[in-house]
Structures are given as structure tokens and as C-alpha cells.
Amino acid sequence: MNKHPSIPPMHPGELIREDMLPALGVSKTVLAKSLGISRQTLYDILNERQPVTAEMAVRFGKLFGNGPRFWVNMQRAFDLAIAEQTVDVSQIPTLTGVANAATL
């Protein structure tokens, strides 16, 4: 749920890149090494080219101390916002009532 509908959800990589890394004063190389991943994998997440997977959420959750659910939920909110903007549902009917849904 987005508390401010006019503000799109942030990709987890943006949060790490813009807020967490500067605050921690840690290099991307050190962060990648601490996570046990390649620098390229980290760069892809930080540059929003790759999503935060469940496995990566576990790693980030442990490293940053906020648990994996934070990272999974953040990625889910981002993915859903993008899908809602890009998926054309104009030809899909909306069913009403349980009986209609059961007949599919």
C-alpha cells in the first residue's frame, strides 16, 4: 500500500544507492564482498536493472539488520506499480460474485 499515491514506490537499489551507502560510508566493492556477491550483481541492483530476489532480500536483511521482508515488500511494491502502469487490462472483464469466478 502506497501512503502517497502520487509518489511512485522506490526500487530497493535506489534506496541503497542514494541513502544507505552514503550514510554508511561503505564502498560498493566492500558491500558486494560483505554480501558474498559479485560487484556486477550489486551494480545491477543499484542501477535498477535487476530486482531484489528473495535470496538477495535475505542477504540485505542480514547485512542491514532489517530482515528480508522489508526488501521483498519494497520490491513487490515497485513491481506492482510498474505493472499497473504498463499492463493493458482494458479488454479483461471484471467478474462480480463468487459464482461467476467459479465458472472460469
Order of alpha helices (4+ residues) and beta strands (2+ residues): alpha-alpha-alpha-alpha-alpha-alpha-alpha
